[in-house]
Structure formats: C-alpha cells, structure tokens
C-alpha cells in the first residue's frame, strides 16, 4: 500500500512539474494550465485504466475488421482499475482546486 502511494506521489510530482514547466515556458496563467492539464491527464489515465467500455470495444471491432474476421461480441462489465497514474492525476486536480480556492 505504501508503494502504491509512493508511485502516486511520484506521478503527481511529475505531472505538476510538467504543468509548471508548460505554464512558465509559454508564459501562461498557471491555474488555467493546471486545470486543463490535470483534466487531460485524468482523462488519459481513465482511458488507459478502463476496459469493457465503448472505446475498447470499438478498437476490438476495428482489429477484427482489419483482419477480415468475424467479430463475436463479448458481454463484459466495464471495469476501471485504480492505478497510480489515475490516482496521481486525480491528486493533481485536487491540488489545482486547492490552489484555486487559496488564491
């Protein structure tokens, strides 16, 4: 459990570093950069950690059609795996909210 939170903290620090770097390099408002960046990171982490949803089924159908095979749809439950990338991205959004309300 400690290892999981360590990796989540590492992801949080990397994401915050990227967002601070982008904001200062392009001389843009930090809170706007943090909002859009954390939302994008969270969305990407959700897509990477989910299975059984419409996006993964559509990609599976595309592979079957590309290989000229017949697709047998599977009925599986949508599952979201809480990995360090998703948790760190959510923490990044929480840091944005904290900074927004403090400033």
Secondary structure, DSSP 8 states (H G I E B T S, - for coil): -HHHHHHHHHHHHHHHHHHHHHHHHTT--HHHHHHHHHHHHHHHHHHHHEESSHHHHHHHHHHHHHTT----------EE---HHHHHHHHHHHHHHHHHHH-
